[in-house]
């Protein structure tokens, strides 16, 4: 059962929230196979609290055994099982409040389309819709080159950037399907550098 405690943890000096809270969202891209590496990199190098949201299709691309048992992984089923009556926590709201930064890595073409049109039909997109614009949201696109080159992709990414979301640009490489070109998710060290760079800056409104 994922952690249902969303309170800020007091630090050694008694003040609230010593650790930064990082929420990672994974969508139905094969790049989700890198989730264990991303989590390991963060845990080994930084004193942070990580929690994860996976869409139903994202679960196809990693093994739960590859994620430390101490890290909570939330699914759409948790959204509904945690609420049964008035007063129970609403998971997507609690996660949006808990996190200091939301990192969608990878962001597939389908979820990109949903976010750019304001849709919120699963836990991940509901968190994005409830996200406070003053807090950083990073997105790391990942898709086949042909999908990346479709004219709608650039328009949808521009919509997210206009809201203040920060793109971690995709890179060119040979993809899992064998095609070579743009569309691969950024390297893990690049993503982590972007995360920590945002967390180490004073909060400012992300809206332009």
N, C-alpha and C positions, 0 to 999 in steps of 0.2 A: 504494500500500500504506500503510495507516495506521501511525502511529508505534508501534513495539513496545518502546520504551524507557520504562519506568515508574519509573526512578530519580529521586530528588529532585535537582534541579539546584542546585549550589552557587552562592551569591550572590557578589558582588564581595568580600565580607569573608571568604569561605571557609566560611561557615556554610551549612547545608543549607536549601534551599527558600526563596529570596527571594520568588519569585512565588507567589501563591495559585493553587491548581489548581481550576478550575471544570469540572465535568462536566455537560453539558446533554443531557437525554433528550427526544426528540420522538416522539410517537405519531401514530396515524392520524386526526388532526383537521386540518381545513382551516386551522386557526390555525398549523400548521407553516409556512405561507407567510411567517410573520414571523421564522423562524429567522435568515435573513441579517441582518435588522435588529437582532436581539438580539445576535448575534455582533459586528456592527460597532459597536454602542453600547459593549459591554464593551471591545473592543480600542482604541477611540478615547479612552476616558475613563480606563481603568485599566491598570496593568501586571500583567496576569494571564495565566495559561496556560489556554486553553480547549480542551477536546476534546468530541466530540459522539457520542451514540448515536442512531441512527434505527431505528425498527421498519420492517418491510417496507412497511407501508401508509403510513408517514410519508414514504417516499421519493417518493410520488406528488405531494407538495405543494411541493416546492422543486427547484431546479436545482442540481446539484453545482457548476456554474460560478459560482454566487453565493456560495459559501463559499471564503474564501482558501485557497490550496493549502497554506499552512503549518499549517492546522488539520486535525487528524485526525478523520475521520468513520468510526465503526465500525458495522458491520451484523451481522446474525445469521451471515452467511457467515464473517465474520472470527473469530467465536467458535470455529468448527470448523477453519478453515484454519490457525490459529496453533498448534493442538495436534495432534501426531501420535504422541508417545511420552512415556513417563514423564520428568518433568523439564522438559517444555515449559511455558510460562506458560499458565495458565487465565485467559482474557481477562476474564471478569466479576469474578474475584477481584482481578486486577491493577488494573483500573479502580477498583474499590471502595477499594482501598488507596491508589491514587494521588491520588484526588480529596479536596479539603478540603470540598467541598459538592457535592451532587447536586441538580440543578434539572430537574424534569420539566415542560417547557413546550413544547407543551401536554400535559395529561393528559386523554386522551379517556375516554369512558364505559366502553369495553371494558377498557382497561388499569386504570382505577380499580377495576373489578370484580375483575380479576385480583389486583391488589396487596392489596385489602382481604381477600381470601381466601387470601393467601399463595402464589398460583400463580407459577411462574417458568418459563415456556415459551419465552422468547426472551432475547436479551442484556440488554435494558433491565430486564426483570422479575427476571432473575437478579442483576444488580447491586443492585437494590433489596432483594432477599432477603438478599444478602451484606453490606448496608450496616451500618456500625457506628452504633448508635443514638446514641452520644455526638457524632457529627458531624451537621451540619445537612442535612436533606433538605427541599427546597421543592417543592411541587406546585401547578401552575396549571391548574385545571380548564377545559375548553373543550368545549362540546357544544351541541346544539340545545336550545332552551328546553323543549320537551316532554320531552326526555330529562333535563334538569336538574330538572324538576318531578316526575319519578317518585319515589315514596317511598323507593326503595332508594338513591337517590343520596346523600341526607343521611346515611343510616346508614353507607354505605361511607366517606364523607368523615370522619365522626366516628371510625370505626375507625382511619383513618390518623392523625388528630390525637391519639387516645389513645396511640398509639405514640410521639408526640413529633414527628411530621412537621408541617411548617408550611404551612398553606394560604395561597396568594395568591389571594384571592377573585375569582371571575369578575365580570364587569360586564354591565350591560344596554345593548344597542345593536341595531341592525339587523344580523342575521346574514347570512352568504353566501347562505343559502337564501331570504332575503327576510323571514323572521319577525323580529319585534322582541321582545326580552325578555332575561332573564338567561341566561347561558350562554357569553358571549364571554370569551375569555382576557383577563386583565388587561393593561393597557397596558405597553409595553416599559419605559418609565422607572420604572414602579411595580415591575416584576419586578427590574430592576437595583438599585433602591434596597433591596429586600428582601435580595437576594444580598449586597450589600456590607455591609449592616447586620449580617447573620449572620457574615460573614467577619471583621468588625472586633471581634466580641465574643470573649472568652475561651471556649474549648471547655468546655461543661458537658454533663452527661448530658441527653439530650433526653427521656428517659423520665419520666413523671409519677410 
